[in-house]
Amino acid sequence: MNKNLLLLVLVLIGFNISAQDKKTETITAPAEAAPAAAPKKKISTSGSNTNPWEIGISGGLNYVWGDVSSRVKLDLNNSTFGIHIRKALSNNFSWRWQYNCGIATMADFRPHYTAVVNGLSTNPNNNVWFVSSQMYSHSLSWDQVLTVGNSGMKKMSPKWTLDLFAGPAIFLYQTNLDRQNDATGQQYNWNQLLQVYNSGLGQSPNNFTGDQRAKRLVAEAMDNIMDGKYEPNSAANNGGKSTIGGYAIVPAAAFGASVNRKLTNRFSASLEHRIFYVFDDYLDGERFANNFQTSPSYSQMNDMVHQTTVKLNYNLGKGTAAPLYWRNSNEELQKKLAEMNPRKEINAAFADDDGDGVPNILDQEPSSREGCPVDTKGVMLDSDKDGLIDCDDKEPYSPAGYPVDNQGVAKVPPPACCADITKAAATQVKSAKPAGDCSEVTLPSVTFEKDKYGLNSNSAVSLQSIGEKMQKCPDMKLVVNGINDRNNKNGKYNEQLSYNRAMEVANYLEERFGLSRDRFIVRYNLEGTGDADADRAVMFRNAQEGESGANNPPSPHPGLKAGQK
């Protein structure tokens, strides 16, 4: 049987090794002091295993927790030995195949009243016997391991970690009983042990209070009376389960924890406690939970196996890198932070090669001409959209809809000749309106930076043209629309910010150009389009005839601070 089990373990190990990830990892090293556009160097780790497999051996204490107490001693009769192979899936998760063989010795110093012991009658011993058993086992577990204690920003190379694990297992066991004297071939005189127990208890046999003195006397008597030799295959295996070489095969669940100490990148040591919950109740050779003479009862739970072991672990591979669970997940981040030059990074972030006030990282036109006004993206302005930037445009706010010459001046046709020029002039003076149609005034919008409502130099240029037109057109009434930024999901904040922007523009036009406040209709929280630049804006239009609205509306959310000036 042992050969078959060893062959199974070797096959499983070989299968998992063949599935090892063969990808070669690369470690990105920071570029030396070189131009920003220079490619970063890459150091190849080909030929070294950056996440090696781990193998290990273990040995320690093995005992059963069931209906019969374990006689736990630090000897080979309560020992276990094992081997394992482990592979990290990440810094915190790994899986492990664990094989253990073990032996556990048990004895109950109370009498058991069961008339038949695995086919052997206890008569004429008053149907009484004392359980003394020994279990041999083999187990194969597939552990899912969670590693903690290897993360943080202080220690990049942890020395101590804690593993928590759980997983399915296959458990094979054979339990033998010491129920007869090998020299005579006869069953022990259980009545002799019963008399020892009763004399130590000092009460009737049915009063089982767990008296320690009685148990101690029985333990001494069992060592003197019983020969300590266990008959092979003498215990039941819970109804006759499938067997291999006399070993019952049952499923189990394994779980536990271990404290680990890193010795070198190759070696580590662990102190582990493993528990098997075995789906069987005959590991200790008995299934009765009490020792009542008249009504013995079956146990209501299965037996469990405990293993406390010391492990020595070794990392395979040619390289010196430790498995991922011995490495901090923040290691690469810490290295990059340590290699950073803060002053250099700040200078690079705020560099503005063309001096237009927009950093290179945000500048969509990094080589704009010196002195030319630009928008928030660093693109030179063309306020009237006539194809000439404002720097080259002699009329940067030419009226829309007219062709322009090569200097950006609109070619506006003269008005139709009137029969009575004098009368026309008198009419113009009477109406106090300037020449031209004020309803066709170009009204550029004003854009703002994110979370800002203060006006900048670009805004001032746009508002200059609007203010001058309103001075020339005294009947002109302006609707000021604060747009709602759809990219901001905070409704109250967004509404207040659009209000702040609209009021800032109206106040500026009123104070800068001496315009009457009743020439404005101020509105806010108008639905935007989703475009970041268009939504962070105030737009204008001529008021329609008879249109009315508040020129100085109250704040929608008094006390709410939305944006900065």
TIVO-147557 format. One record per residue (C-alpha): residue number from 1; x, y, z; residue in one letter. Coordinates in Angstrom, 1 decimal. Each point is the difference from the previous one (the first is absolute). Example, Ala and Ser with C-alpha at 12.3 -4.5 7.8 and 13.67 -1.06 7.14 Angstrom:
2
  pos      xx      yy      zz  code
    1    12.3    -4.5     7.8     a
    2     1.4     3.4    -0.7     s
//
This chain:
565
  pos      xx      yy      zz  code
    1     0.0     0.0     0.0     m
    2     2.8     2.4     0.9     n
    3     1.5    -0.4    -3.4     k
    4    -3.3     0.7    -1.7     n
    5    -0.5     3.2     2.0     l
    6     3.5     1.2    -0.5     l
    7    -0.5    -0.5    -3.8     l
    8    -3.2     2.0     0.2     l
    9     1.8     2.9     1.7     v
   10     2.8     0.0    -2.5     l
   11    -2.4     0.1    -3.0     v
   12    -1.9     2.9     1.5     l
   13     3.2     1.9     0.7     i
   14     1.3    -0.6    -3.6     g
   15    -3.3     1.1    -1.5     f
   16     0.0     3.3     1.9     n
   17     3.6     0.8    -0.7     i
   18    -0.7    -0.5    -3.8     s
   19    -2.7     2.7     0.3     a
   20     2.4     2.6     1.4     q
   21    -0.3     3.4    -1.6     d
   22     2.9     0.5    -2.4     k
   23    -0.4     3.7    -0.6     k
   24     3.1     2.0     0.5     t
   25    -0.5     3.1     2.1     e
   26     1.7     3.3    -0.5     t
   27     1.0     2.6     2.5     i
   28    -0.2     3.6    -1.2     t
   29     2.9     2.1     1.1     a
   30    -0.2     3.8     0.1     p
   31     1.7     1.8    -2.8     a
   32     3.2     1.9     0.8     e
   33     0.1     3.7    -0.2     a
   34    -1.0     0.2    -3.7     a
   35    -2.5     1.9    -2.1     p
   36    -3.7    -0.6     1.0     a
   37    -0.6    -1.7    -3.3     a
   38     2.8    -2.6     0.5     a
   39    -1.4    -3.5     0.3     p
   40     0.3    -1.7     3.4     k
   41     2.5    -2.9     0.3     k
   42    -1.2    -3.5     0.7     k
   43     2.0    -2.5     1.9     i
   44    -0.7    -3.6    -1.1     s
   45    -0.3    -2.6     2.6     t
   46     0.2    -2.9    -2.5     s
   47     1.8    -3.0     1.6     g
   48    -1.2     0.8     3.5     s
   49    -3.3    -1.1     1.6     n
   50    -1.7     3.1     1.4     t
   51    -2.8    -2.1     1.6     n
   52     1.6    -3.4     0.9     p
   53    -1.8    -3.1     1.2     w
   54     0.4    -1.0     3.6     e
   55     0.6    -3.5     1.4     i
   56     0.2    -1.0     3.6     g
   57     0.1    -2.7     2.6     i
   58    -1.7    -0.1     3.4     s
   59    -0.3    -2.0     3.1     g
   60    -1.7     0.3     3.4     g
   61    -2.8    -1.0     2.3     l
   62    -3.1    -2.0    -1.2     n
   63    -3.1    -0.7     2.1     y
   64    -3.7    -0.8    -0.4     v
   65    -2.9     1.9     1.6     w
   66    -2.9    -2.4     0.3     g
   67    -1.9    -2.3     2.3     d
   68     3.2    -1.5     1.4     v
   69     2.7     2.3     1.6     s
   70     3.4     0.2    -1.7     s
   71     3.0    -1.1     2.0     r
   72     2.0     2.9    -1.2     v
   73     3.7    -0.5     0.5     k
   74     3.0     1.4    -1.8     l
   75     0.9    -3.3    -1.6     d
   76    -0.3    -1.8    -3.3     l
   77    -3.4    -1.5     1.1     n
   78    -1.5     3.5    -0.4     n
   79     1.9     1.5    -2.9     s
   80    -0.4     1.1    -3.6     t
   81     2.3     0.7    -2.9     f
   82    -0.7     1.6    -3.3     g
   83     1.1     1.7    -3.2     i
   84    -1.6     2.8    -2.0     h
   85     0.3     2.0    -3.2     i
   86    -1.3     3.6    -0.2     r
   87    -0.5     2.7    -2.7     k
   88    -0.8     3.6     0.5     a
   89    -2.9     1.5    -2.1     l
   90     0.5     3.5     1.4     s
   91     1.6     1.7     3.0     n
   92    -2.8    -1.1     2.2     n
   93    -1.4    -3.2    -1.6     f
   94     1.6    -3.4    -0.8     s
   95    -0.9    -3.6    -0.1     w
   96     1.8    -3.0     1.4     r
   97    -0.1    -3.8    -0.2     w
   98     0.8    -1.5     3.4     q
   99     0.5    -3.7     0.7     y
  100     0.3    -1.4     3.6     n
  101     0.3    -3.4     1.5     c
  102    -0.6    -0.4     3.8     g
  103    -0.7    -2.1     3.0     i
  104    -2.1     0.8     3.0     a
  105    -0.5    -2.0     3.2     t
  106    -3.2     0.1     2.1     m
  107    -1.4    -1.5     3.1     a
  108    -3.2     0.6     2.1     d
  109     0.4    -0.6     3.7     f
  110    -3.8    -0.4     0.5     r
  111    -1.8    -3.3    -0.6     p
  112    -2.1    -0.4    -3.1     h
  113    -3.1    -2.2     0.2     y
  114    -0.4    -1.4    -3.6     t
  115    -0.8    -3.7    -0.2     a
  116     1.8    -0.5    -3.2     v
  117     3.3     1.6    -1.0     v
  118     0.5    -0.2    -3.7     n
  119    -1.2    -3.6    -0.1     g
  120     1.7    -1.1     3.2     l
  121    -2.3    -0.6     2.9     s
  122     1.0     1.5     3.4     t
  123    -1.8    -2.6     2.0     n
  124     0.6    -1.2     2.7     p
  125     1.3     3.4     1.0     n
  126    -3.3     1.7     0.7     n
  127    -0.1     1.3    -3.5     n
  128     2.8     2.4     0.9     v
  129     3.2     0.9    -1.7     w
  130     2.6     2.8     0.0     f
  131     1.0     1.6    -3.3     v
  132     3.7     0.1    -0.9     s
  133     0.6     0.8    -3.7     s
  134     2.6     1.2    -2.5     q
  135    -0.7     1.7    -3.3     m
  136     2.2     0.1    -3.1     y
  137    -0.8     2.5    -2.6     s
  138     0.9     1.5    -3.3     h
  139    -1.4     3.3    -1.3     s
  140     0.2     2.2    -3.1     l
  141    -1.3     3.6     0.2     s
  142    -0.4     2.7    -2.5     w
  143     0.4     3.2     2.1     d
  144    -1.1     3.5    -1.1     q
  145     2.3     2.3     1.9     v
  146    -0.5     3.6     1.0     l
  147     3.2     1.8     1.1     t
  148    -0.2     3.1     2.1     v
  149     2.7     2.2     1.5     g
  150     1.9     0.5    -3.2     n
  151    -1.5     3.4    -1.0     s
  152     0.6     3.5     1.1     g
  153     2.3     2.9    -0.8     m
  154     2.6    -0.4     2.7     k
  155     1.5    -3.5    -0.5     k
  156     0.6    -0.9    -3.6     m
  157     1.5    -3.4     0.9     s
  158    -2.1    -1.6     2.7     p
  159     1.6    -2.5     2.3     k
  160    -3.2    -1.3     1.7     w
  161    -3.3    -0.9    -1.6     t
  162    -3.2    -1.8     1.1     l
  163    -1.7    -2.6    -2.3     d
  164    -3.7    -0.9     0.3     l
  165    -1.0    -3.0    -2.1     f
  166    -2.9    -2.3    -0.7     a
  167    -0.8    -2.6    -2.7     g
  168    -1.3    -3.5    -0.8     p
  169     1.9    -3.1     0.9     a
  170     0.0    -3.8    -0.4     i
  171     0.6    -1.9     3.2     f
  172     1.0    -3.6     0.3     l
  173     0.1    -1.7     3.4     y
  174     0.3    -3.4     1.7     q
  175    -0.8    -0.3     3.7     t
  176     1.2    -3.0     2.0     n
  177    -1.1    -1.0     3.5     l
  178     1.9    -1.5     2.9     d
  179    -2.7    -2.4     1.3     r
  180     1.7    -3.3     0.7     q
  181     3.3    -1.3     1.3     n
  182     2.2    -1.1    -2.8     d
  183     1.7    -2.5     2.2     a
  184    -3.2    -1.9     0.9     t
  185    -2.2     1.1    -2.9     g
  186    -2.7     0.7     2.5     q
  187    -2.0     3.2     0.6     q
  188     1.1     2.0     3.0     y
  189    -1.8    -0.3     3.3     n
  190    -1.9     3.3    -0.3     w
  191    -1.6    -0.7     3.4     n
  192     3.3     0.5     1.6     q
  193     0.3     3.5    -1.4     l
  194    -3.6     0.7     0.9     l
  195     0.7    -0.8     3.6     q
  196     3.0     2.4     0.0     v
  197    -2.3     2.7    -1.5     y
  198    -2.7    -0.6     2.6     n
  199     2.4     0.0     2.9     s
  200     1.4     3.3    -1.1     g
  201    -3.4     1.4    -0.6     l
  202    -1.3    -1.2     3.3     g
  203    -3.6     0.0    -1.2     q
  204    -2.4    -2.1    -2.1     s
  205     1.1    -0.8    -3.6     p
  206    -2.9     2.1    -1.4     n
  207     1.2     3.2     1.7     n
  208     2.6     1.2    -2.6     f
  209     1.2     3.4     1.2     t
  210     3.3     0.0    -1.8     g
  211     2.0    -0.5     3.2     d
  212     3.6     0.5    -0.9     q
  213     1.3    -2.3     2.7     r
  214    -1.9    -3.0    -1.4     a
  215     1.3     0.7    -3.5     k
  216     3.5     0.3     1.2     r
  217    -0.2    -3.3     1.8     l
  218    -1.4    -1.7    -3.2     v
  219     2.7     1.6    -2.1     a
  220     2.7    -1.6     2.2     e
  221    -1.8    -3.3     0.0     a
  222    -0.4     0.0    -3.8     m
  223     3.8     0.5    -0.3     d
  224     0.5    -3.1     2.3     n
  225    -2.7    -2.3    -1.4     i
  226     0.0     0.8    -3.7     m
  227     2.9    -0.9    -2.2     d
  228    -0.3     3.1    -2.3     g
  229    -0.2    -2.1    -3.2     k
  230    -2.8     1.0    -2.3     y
  231    -1.7    -2.7    -2.2     e
  232     0.0     1.1    -3.7     p
  233    -3.4     0.9    -1.5     n
  234    -1.7    -0.7     3.3     s
  235    -2.2     3.2     0.0     a
  236    -3.0     0.7    -2.1     a
  237     0.2     2.8    -2.6     n
  238    -3.5     1.5     0.2     n
  239    -2.0    -2.5    -1.9     g
  240     2.6    -1.5    -2.3     g
  241     1.2     2.9    -2.2     k
  242     2.1    -0.6    -3.1     s
  243     3.6    -1.0     0.9     t
  244     3.4    -0.2    -1.5     i
  245     2.4    -2.5     1.6     g
  246    -2.2     0.0     3.1     g
  247    -0.3     3.8     0.2     y
  248    -3.4     1.5     0.0     a
  249    -0.4     2.9    -2.5     i
  250    -2.1     3.0     1.2     v
  251    -0.3     3.7    -1.1     p
  252     1.1     2.7     2.4     a
  253     0.3     3.8     0.3     a
  254     3.4     1.4     1.0     a
  255     0.6     3.4     1.6     f
  256     2.4     1.8     2.3     g
  257     2.7     2.6     0.3     a
  258     3.7     0.4     0.1     s
  259     2.6     2.6     1.1     v
  260     2.8     0.3    -2.5     n
  261     3.6     1.3     0.4     r
  262     2.1     0.9    -3.0     k
  263     3.6    -1.2     0.5     l
  264     1.5     0.8    -3.5     t
  265    -1.5     0.5    -3.5     n
  266     0.4    -3.8    -0.3     r
  267    -1.1    -1.3     3.4     f
  268    -2.8     0.7     2.5     s
  269    -1.5    -1.8     3.0     a
  270    -3.6    -0.3     1.2     s
  271    -1.9    -1.0     3.1     l
  272    -3.3    -1.4    -1.2     e
  273    -3.2    -1.4     1.6     h
  274    -2.2    -2.0    -2.4     r
  275    -3.4    -1.4     0.8     i
  276    -1.8    -2.7    -2.0     f
  277    -3.7    -0.3     0.3     y
  278    -0.5    -3.6    -1.1     v
  279    -3.4    -1.2    -1.2     f
  280     0.3    -3.1     2.2     d
  281    -0.4    -0.8     3.7     d
  282     2.1    -3.1     0.3     y
  283     3.5     1.5    -0.1     l
  284     0.4    -0.7     3.8     d
  285    -1.5    -3.6    -0.3     g
  286    -3.2     0.9     1.9     e
  287    -3.2     1.8    -0.9     r
  288    -1.8     0.1     3.4     f
  289     0.0     3.4     1.5     a
  290    -0.6    -1.1     3.7     n
  291     0.6    -3.0     2.2     n
  292    -3.4    -0.5     1.5     f
  293    -0.6    -3.7     0.8     q
  294    -3.7    -0.1    -0.9     t
  295    -0.2     2.3    -3.0     s
  296     3.2     0.8    -1.9     p
  297    -0.6     2.6    -2.7     s
  298     1.8     0.8    -3.3     y
  299     2.1     3.1    -0.4     s
  300    -1.7     2.9    -1.8     q
  301     3.1     1.3    -1.7     m
  302     2.9    -1.3    -2.1     n
  303     3.6    -0.4     1.2     d
  304     2.6     2.7    -0.6     m
  305     3.8    -0.3    -0.5     v
  306     2.4     2.7     1.3     h
  307     3.5     0.3    -1.3     q
  308     2.5     2.5     1.5     t
  309     3.2     0.0    -2.2     t
  310     3.2     1.9    -0.7     v
  311     0.7     0.5    -3.7     k
  312     3.2     0.7    -1.9     l
  313    -0.7     1.6    -3.4     n
  314     2.3     0.4    -3.0     y
  315    -0.5     2.1    -3.2     n
  316     0.7    -1.7    -3.3     l
  317     1.5     1.8    -3.1     g
  318     3.3     1.5    -1.1     k
  319    -0.6     3.6     1.1     g
  320     0.1     1.5     3.5     t
  321    -3.5     1.5     0.0     a
  322    -2.3    -1.3     2.7     a
  323    -3.6    -1.0    -0.7     p
  324    -2.6     2.7    -0.2     l
  325    -1.4    -0.6     3.5     y
  326     3.4     1.0     1.3     w
  327     0.0     3.2    -1.9     r
  328    -1.9     3.3     0.8     n
  329    -2.6     0.9    -2.7     s
  330     1.1     3.6     0.4     n
  331     3.6    -0.8    -0.7     e
  332     0.1     1.4    -3.6     e
  333    -1.9     3.1     1.1     l
  334     2.4     0.6     2.8     q
  335     3.0    -0.3    -2.3     k
  336    -1.5     2.4    -2.5     k
  337    -0.8     2.5     2.8     l
  338     3.6    -0.3     1.4     a
  339     1.4     0.6    -3.5     e
  340    -2.1     3.1    -0.7     m
  341     1.5     3.5    -0.1     n
  342    -2.8     2.2     1.4     p
  343     1.4     3.2    -1.3     r
  344     0.5    -1.4    -3.4     k
  345    -3.6    -1.5    -0.1     e
  346    -1.5     3.3     1.1     i
  347     1.9     1.9    -2.6     n
  348    -1.0    -2.4    -2.7     a
  349    -3.7     0.2     1.1     a
  350    -0.1     3.8    -0.2     f
  351     2.3     0.5    -3.0     a
  352    -1.4     2.5    -2.6     d
  353     2.4     0.1    -3.0     d
  354    -2.0     2.5    -2.0     d
  355    -0.8     2.2     3.0     g
  356    -3.7     0.2    -0.7     d
  357    -1.0    -0.8     3.6     g
  358    -1.2    -3.5    -0.8     v
  359     2.4    -2.8     1.2     p
  360     1.5    -2.3    -2.7     n
  361    -1.9    -3.0     1.4     i
  362    -3.4     1.8    -0.8     l
  363     1.1     2.0    -3.0     d
  364    -1.5    -1.1    -3.3     q
  365     2.1     2.6    -1.9     e
  366     3.4    -0.1     1.8     p
  367     1.6     2.4    -2.4     s
  368    -2.5     2.9    -0.1     s
  369     1.4     3.4    -0.9     r
  370     1.2     2.2     2.8     e
  371    -2.5     2.6     1.2     g
  372    -3.0    -1.5    -1.8     c
  373    -3.0    -0.7     2.3     p
  374    -0.9    -3.7     0.3     v
  375    -2.9    -2.0     1.4     d
  376     0.1    -2.3     2.9     t
  377     1.5    -2.7    -2.2     k
  378     2.9     2.2    -1.2     g
  379    -1.4     0.5    -3.5     v
  380     0.3     3.6    -1.4     m
  381    -3.4     1.7     0.0     l
  382    -2.1     0.8    -3.1     d
  383    -2.8     1.8     1.7     s
  384    -2.2     0.7    -3.1     d
  385     0.9    -3.4    -1.6     k
  386     0.9     1.6    -3.3     d
  387     3.2    -2.1    -0.4     g
  388     2.4     2.7     1.2     l
  389     1.4    -0.2     3.6     i
  390    -0.6     3.1     2.0     d
  391     3.7     1.0    -0.2     c
  392    -0.3     0.4    -3.8     d
  393    -3.6     1.2    -0.1     d
  394    -0.6     3.7    -0.2     k
  395    -3.6    -0.6     0.8     e
  396     0.1    -2.9     2.5     p
  397    -3.8     0.3     0.6     y
  398    -1.3     0.5    -3.5     s
  399    -3.7    -0.5    -0.4     p
  400    -1.1    -3.5    -0.9     a
  401    -1.2    -0.9    -3.4     g
  402     2.1     2.4    -2.1     y
  403     3.1    -0.9    -2.0     p
  404     3.3     1.4     1.3     v
  405     3.1     1.2    -1.8     d
  406     3.6    -1.3     0.6     n
  407     0.2     2.2     3.1     q
  408    -3.2    -1.3     1.5     g
  409    -2.1     3.1    -0.6     v
  410    -3.6    -0.8    -0.9     a
  411    -1.3     1.1    -3.4     k
  412    -3.4     1.4     1.1     v
  413    -2.0     1.5    -2.9     p
  414    -1.2     3.6     0.3     p
  415    -3.7     0.5     0.9     p
  416    -2.5     0.5    -2.8     a
  417    -0.1     3.5    -1.3     c
  418    -2.9     1.9     1.4     c
  419    -1.9     2.7    -1.9     a
  420     0.3     2.4     2.7     d
  421     3.4    -0.2     1.7     i
  422    -0.8     3.0     2.2     t
  423    -3.2    -1.6     1.1     k
  424     1.8    -3.2     0.7     a
  425     2.6     1.8     2.1     a
  426    -2.7     1.8     1.9     a
  427    -1.7    -3.3     0.7     t
  428     3.2    -1.5     1.3     q
  429     0.6     2.9     2.3     v
  430    -3.6    -0.2     1.3     k
  431     0.3    -3.7     0.7     s
  432     3.4     0.4     1.7     a
  433     1.1    -3.2    -1.7     k
  434     3.4    -0.4    -1.6     p
  435     0.4    -1.0    -3.6     a
  436    -0.3    -3.7    -0.6     g
  437    -2.3    -2.7     1.3     d
  438     0.6    -0.6     3.8     c
  439    -1.9    -3.3    -0.1     s
  440     2.8    -1.5    -2.0     e
  441     2.7     0.7     2.6     v
  442     2.5    -2.9     0.4     t
  443    -0.1    -1.3     3.6     l
  444     3.0    -2.2     0.8     p
  445    -0.3    -2.3     3.1     s
  446     2.3     0.2     3.0     v
  447     1.7    -3.2     1.3     t
  448     1.3    -0.8     3.4     f
  449     2.5    -2.4     1.5     e
  450    -1.3    -3.0     2.0     k
  451    -1.5     1.0     3.3     d
  452     0.7     3.7    -0.6     k
  453    -2.3     3.0    -0.6     y
  454     2.5     2.8    -0.2     g
  455     0.7     1.8    -3.3     l
  456     3.3    -0.1    -1.7     n
  457     1.7     2.0    -2.8     s
  458    -1.8    -2.0    -2.7     n
  459    -3.3     0.6     1.6     s
  460     0.7     3.7     0.2     a
  461     0.6     0.2    -3.8     v
  462    -3.3    -1.7    -0.8     s
  463    -1.9     2.1     2.5     l
  464     1.6     3.2    -1.4     q
  465    -1.6    -0.6    -3.4     s
  466    -3.4    -0.7     1.7     i
  467     0.2     3.1     2.2     g
  468     0.9     2.3    -2.8     e
  469    -2.9    -1.3    -2.2     k
  470    -2.5     0.5     2.9     m
  471     1.3     3.6     0.4     q
  472    -0.6     0.6    -3.7     k
  473    -3.4    -1.7     0.0     c
  474    -1.9     1.5     2.9     p
  475    -3.1    -2.1    -0.7     d
  476     2.0    -3.2     0.1     m
  477    -1.1    -2.3     2.8     k
  478     2.3    -3.0     0.8     l
  479    -0.9    -3.5     1.4     v
  480     2.9    -1.4     2.1     v
  481    -0.1    -3.8     0.2     n
  482     2.1    -1.9     2.5     g
  483     0.5    -3.6    -1.3     i
  484    -0.3    -3.1     2.2     n
  485     3.2    -2.2    -0.2     d
  486    -1.3    -3.5    -0.7     r
  487     3.4    -1.5     0.9     n
  488    -0.6     0.9     3.7     n
  489    -2.6    -2.3     1.7     k
  490    -0.5     2.3     3.0     n
  491    -3.3     1.7    -0.8     g
  492    -0.1     2.7     2.6     k
  493     3.7     0.8    -0.5     y
  494    -0.4     0.2    -3.7     n
  495    -3.1     2.2     0.2     e
  496     1.7     2.5     2.3     q
  497     3.2     0.0    -2.2     l
  498    -2.0     0.9    -3.1     s
  499    -1.7     2.8     2.0     y
  500     3.3     1.4     1.2     n
  501     1.4     0.1    -3.6     r
  502    -3.1     1.7    -1.4     a
  503    -0.1     2.6     2.8     m
  504     3.8     0.7    -0.4     e
  505    -0.5     0.8    -3.7     v
  506    -3.1     2.2     0.5     a
  507     1.7     1.9     2.8     n
  508     3.1     0.6    -2.1     y
  509    -2.0     1.3    -3.0     l
  510    -2.0     2.3     2.3     e
  511     2.9     1.5     1.9     e
  512     2.6     0.1    -2.9     r
  513    -2.2     1.5    -2.6     f
  514    -2.5     1.9     2.1     g
  515    -3.0    -2.0    -1.3     l
  516    -3.3     0.1     1.8     s
  517    -0.8    -3.3     1.8     r
  518    -3.5    -0.2    -1.5     d
  519     1.7    -0.6    -3.4     r
  520     0.9    -3.5     1.2     f
  521    -2.0    -3.2     0.5     i
  522     2.2    -2.4     2.2     v
  523    -0.7    -3.7    -0.2     r
  524     1.9    -3.0     1.2     y
  525     0.0    -3.8     0.2     n
  526    -0.6    -0.4    -3.7     l
  527     0.5    -3.5    -1.2     e
  528     3.4    -0.6    -1.5     g
  529     1.1    -2.3    -2.8     t
  530     2.6    -2.1     1.8     g
  531     3.0     1.8    -1.6     d
  532     2.2     1.1     2.8     a
  533     1.0     3.3    -1.6     d
  534    -3.4     0.9    -1.3     a
  535    -1.7    -0.8     3.3     d
  536     2.4     2.1     2.1     r
  537    -1.3     3.2    -1.7     a
  538    -2.4     2.9     0.0     v
  539    -1.8     0.6    -3.3     m
  540    -1.9     3.0    -1.3     f
  541    -2.9     0.8    -2.3     r
  542    -2.1     3.0    -0.8     n
  543    -3.2     0.1     2.0     a
  544    -3.1    -0.4    -2.1     q
  545    -2.6     2.7    -0.1     e
  546    -2.1    -0.1     3.2     g
  547     2.3    -2.6     1.7     e
  548     0.5     0.6     3.7     s
  549     1.9    -1.5     2.9     g
  550     1.9     0.8     3.2     a
  551     3.1     2.2    -0.5     n
  552     1.4    -0.7     3.5     n
  553    -1.5    -3.4     1.1     p
  554     0.7    -1.3     3.5     p
  555     2.5    -2.8     0.7     s
  556    -1.6    -3.4    -0.4     p
  557     2.0    -1.5     2.8     h
  558     1.1     2.8     2.4     p
  559     3.1    -0.9     2.0     g
  560     1.1    -2.7    -2.4     l
  561     3.5     0.6    -1.2     k
  562     0.2    -1.0    -3.7     a
  563     3.2     0.6    -1.8     g
  564     2.7     2.5     0.5     q
  565     0.4     3.5    -1.5     k
//
